[in-house]
């Protein structure tokens, strides 16, 4: 296991952040396969890359209850989620 990391505290919760992660090769290969599958029948506007796939899969783990709880600890969280959802629908 890797050591715990402190994530940057940012005023703009919609700002893109770069994280370096370490994963076993089978997970990397599985993610590559999911990207391939997602793009198999997609047109140019629907194509995804690995970053997009991971972002969407992680977002699926965040519930409305999580957002409400996090809003108490991180003011602006619900606004950031709303903006992210709006951007995803553009």
N, C-alpha and C positions, 0 to 999 in steps of 0.2 A: 504494500500500500504506500501511497505517496503521503508526504506531510501535508497538513492543512495549509491552505493558502488564504490570505486575506485578499478579498476582492476590492478593487478601487471603489471608493464612495464618490458618486457623481451626482451633480444636481440635475442633470438631464438623463432621466431614466430610459429615454429612447435612443440615446447615443450608442452607437455600435462599439462593442468592446472586443478585443482579441484575447483569447485565452489559449494557452498551450496545455494540451491534455495528453495523457499517455494511455493508450488502449492496447489490449492484446490484438495480434494480427487477425484473428478470426472475426473480431468485432469490426475492424476496419474493412475487411473483405465483405462482411455482411452489409455494412452501410453502403459500400460501393455497389453491391448488387441491388440494393433498394433504389439507389439513384438510377441505375440502369433500367430497372423495371418501371420506375416513374416516368422516365423519358422515352420509353419504348414507343408509345403511341401518342406522345405529346407533340403539339405544334411548337413553334419557336417561342411563343409567349408563355407557354405552360411548362417549359423545361425547368428543371431544378438542378442545383449543384449540391455538393455535400453540405455546405454551410446552411443552405435553406432547409434541406431535409432534417438536419439535426435541430435547427431552430424550431421547426414545426413540431417535431416529435417531443422536444422538451416542453414546448408550450402546451401540448396536449396533457401533460402531467399536472399543470397548474389549474386548480379548480376555482370556482367563484368564491368558495369559502377561504381558500388560500389568499386570494387577492384581498378580501375583506380583512383578514388577519394581518397581512403584510402592510396594508394601508395604515394600520395603527402604528406599526413600527417604522415604516418608510412612507411618509406622506408623499402623495403624488403617484403612488403605485397604480391606483385604479385609472387615473388619467393616462398614464403611460401605456397600460394595457389597452385602453380604448383607442388610443392613437395607433398602436401597433396593429390592432384588428382592422382599423380603417385603412391603414396602409396596405395590409394584406389583401384587402378587397378591391384595391384600385386596379 
